[in-house]
Amino acid sequence: MEEFDHEVDAPRGATSREWEVFVREDTADPLTHVGSVSAPSADIAREQAASLFARTAVTLWLCPADETHRYQTDEATLGTGNAGDDATMSVDEMESETLRGENR
């Protein structure tokens, strides 16, 4: 039990990189973003992602979160699909969310 008796001073992000996880459950399906994992290397991220998200997947992709960029048209909405629900993000909101891990 001694191995867990010390505190880690560094914040989580200082020791691990965040990875975005995409899976394809069938060869005919598109890749779908399913979440993210924190790991110091791609190999460890793959192990974590496989145990969390890839139970039925035929394809698993990992992308470093700090190198992943999301774009959408002004007409794209992120709402629930209800009539009158205007959840379209402005370019500033989208950039803020996409770059959340970067210092800006």
C-alpha positions as CSV (number, residue, x, y, z in Angstrom):
1,M,0.0,0.0,0.0
2,E,3.0,2.3,0.4
3,E,3.1,3.0,-3.4
4,F,-0.1,5.1,-3.0
5,D,1.0,7.1,0.1
6,H,2.4,10.1,-1.7
7,E,0.7,13.1,-3.3
8,V,1.3,14.2,-6.9
9,D,2.0,17.9,-7.1
10,A,1.8,18.3,-10.8
11,P,-1.6,19.0,-12.4
12,R,-3.0,16.1,-14.5
13,G,-2.4,17.9,-17.8
14,A,1.3,18.5,-17.0
15,T,2.0,14.7,-17.0
16,S,-0.5,13.4,-19.5
17,R,-1.6,14.3,-23.0
18,E,-5.3,14.3,-23.9
19,W,-6.3,12.1,-26.8
20,E,-9.6,12.3,-28.7
21,V,-11.1,8.8,-29.4
22,F,-13.0,7.9,-32.5
23,V,-14.5,4.4,-33.3
24,R,-16.2,2.6,-36.1
25,E,-18.4,-0.2,-35.0
26,D,-18.9,-1.7,-38.4
27,T,-16.9,-1.4,-41.6
28,A,-19.8,0.5,-43.2
29,D,-20.2,3.0,-40.3
30,P,-18.6,6.4,-40.2
31,L,-16.0,7.2,-37.5
32,T,-17.8,8.5,-34.4
33,H,-16.2,10.6,-31.6
34,V,-16.9,8.7,-28.4
35,G,-14.7,10.5,-25.8
36,S,-11.2,11.2,-24.7
37,V,-8.5,9.7,-22.6
38,S,-5.4,11.1,-20.9
39,A,-2.1,9.3,-21.4
40,P,1.6,10.1,-21.7
41,S,1.9,8.2,-25.0
42,A,-0.2,6.9,-28.0
43,D,0.4,3.3,-26.9
44,I,-1.0,3.8,-23.4
45,A,-3.8,5.9,-24.8
46,R,-4.7,3.0,-27.2
47,E,-4.8,0.6,-24.3
48,Q,-7.1,2.9,-22.3
49,A,-9.3,3.7,-25.2
50,A,-9.7,0.1,-26.2
51,S,-10.7,-0.9,-22.7
52,L,-13.2,2.0,-22.4
53,F,-14.7,2.4,-25.9
54,A,-13.7,-0.3,-28.3
55,R,-15.6,-3.4,-27.1
56,T,-17.5,-3.7,-30.4
57,A,-15.4,-1.5,-32.6
58,V,-13.6,-2.6,-35.7
59,T,-11.6,0.6,-36.0
60,L,-10.2,2.9,-33.3
61,W,-8.6,6.2,-34.0
62,L,-6.7,8.4,-31.6
63,C,-6.0,12.1,-32.2
64,P,-4.0,14.3,-29.9
65,A,-6.6,16.8,-28.5
66,D,-4.2,19.7,-28.9
67,E,-3.9,19.0,-32.6
68,T,-7.6,18.3,-33.3
69,H,-9.7,21.1,-34.8
70,R,-13.4,21.1,-35.3
71,Y,-15.1,23.2,-38.0
72,Q,-18.8,23.7,-38.9
73,T,-20.8,25.9,-41.2
74,D,-22.9,28.7,-39.8
75,E,-26.0,26.7,-40.6
76,A,-25.0,23.7,-38.5
77,T,-26.8,23.4,-35.2
78,L,-25.8,21.6,-32.0
79,G,-29.2,21.6,-30.4
80,T,-31.7,18.8,-29.6
81,G,-33.5,19.2,-32.9
82,N,-36.5,20.8,-31.3
83,A,-38.4,23.4,-33.4
84,G,-37.2,26.9,-32.6
85,D,-34.1,25.6,-30.8
86,D,-31.2,27.8,-32.1
87,A,-28.1,26.2,-30.6
88,T,-25.8,27.3,-33.5
89,M,-22.4,28.3,-32.1
90,S,-20.8,31.5,-33.2
91,V,-17.3,31.3,-34.7
92,D,-15.9,32.8,-31.5
93,E,-17.8,30.3,-29.3
94,M,-16.6,27.4,-31.6
95,E,-13.0,28.6,-31.5
96,S,-13.2,29.0,-27.7
97,E,-14.4,25.5,-27.3
98,T,-12.1,23.9,-29.8
99,L,-9.0,25.6,-28.3
100,R,-10.0,25.0,-24.7
101,G,-6.7,23.3,-23.9
102,E,-4.6,26.0,-25.4
103,N,-3.6,29.3,-23.7
104,R,-5.3,32.1,-25.6
